[in-house]
């Protein structure tokens, strides 16, 4: 199955939910009116794009409708699709050029952080890159064990210490191993315990210092993994992490299991954080680099054309 079809399948619930509501609103009017705009805003909010983002989309729609003298509600759907594509565009490229480059991954338990790291490793290995993983989320023994399983699946090396070890020490050893083994990408699983922000901030600051000292000129990404099924709670969680970490982007998991995929819009529009990756399935190759235009097209594409074999 091609990437677009896989994305189409992954966004089926969101398309039926958010886009379905939009189509119901547009189909209920014979011409574009203020009431139509109000109903569209409500439909977008119900689709988990958030109040601010829903308002921004409708305001931009008003401008483009007036500018182009659009009267037919059916034509508004294409305009909304263009607005969404523009809104989520920008910053999605990882831009990892140096050898090695470093990816630090953050996220609370249950969001799919370890799985995302494993799929990232597999993706980069398929691209011909040499990858090493660092199990620096040492608070849970299960996190270390799970990462080992994914390292084995992806066929990449892993550096680990015992449960409770200093995460910065794991990162240091992973970087040392990555350099000595000529690795292209170093991916470290780091902590995500938001209930104690001071400890988390101190822990991350220590890790940053290690990376800065050992690889001062390396390209670096700090990815926050979020669970799309939590909808607007994912936005709230991102805000919390932004207070303690220098995030560069988001990996949004479990899009295939939710109708709340509209949260992608809120993350980019409200937080100005680019979405770098999306998870649209359980398989090892179901983590995809985020493509704004393809995402918007799959979100608004006619279901039958997306899903036909």
Beta strands, then each sheet from edge to edge (+ up, - down):
strand 1: 101-106
strand 2: 131-135
strand 3: 157-159
strand 4: 185-189
strand 5: 220-227
strand 6: 249-253
strand 7: 275-279
strand 8: 287-289
sheet 1: 3+ 2+ 4+ 1+ 5+ 6+ 7+ 8-
end
